[in-house]
C-alpha cells in the first residue's frame, strides 16, 4: 500500500513538473508578444492590435498565477480560475474604452502592420496551444489556461480579417469591428470561467 501511495505521489509530482514547464514556456512567449503587439498597436493606432496585445498581457499574468497554484488543491485552482475570469472581463472592458476613444479620434491603421503582427502572434499562440493541449483536461486550472490560449487563436485569426478589411475599404471601421469582437470573446469567456470557478468554490466550502 505504501508503495502504491508513493507511486501516486510520484506521478502527481511528475505531472506538476510537466505542467510547470509548459506554463513557464507559454508565459515567456506571451510576455514577449505583448511587448511586440502593444508597441505595434500604439504606433499603428490599431484597436485590434491593442486588444490582442492586452490578451497577451492577461495570459502572461494568468500563466504566472497558474504556476503559483500548481498542487495547491481544488480551492486554490478555483481561485486561480476566478482571477483569470476577472482579468478577461477587465481587458474586455478596457478594449471597449479604447474603441470609444477611437470613435472620437478616428485613424486608418496600416493593413500590412496588422497582418504582419497578426501572423507572428498566430504562430506564437499556435505553439502555446500545442504545448497546452495534452494538459487541457488535467484540472480546472489547466483547463482555464487552455481556454485562454484557444481564445488567442480566435483573436489572431480575426486580425487577418481586420487587415483585409482595412486594405479593401481604406477605412478604420474593420479594425474597430474586430477589436470589439475580441472584447466580446473576452467577456463571454470571463462569464464562463468565473461561473465555473464560483461553483467550484462553493463546492469546496
Helices and strands as residue ranges (DSSP letters): H 2-44, H 47-69, H 74-104, H 111-133, H 140-169, H 173-204
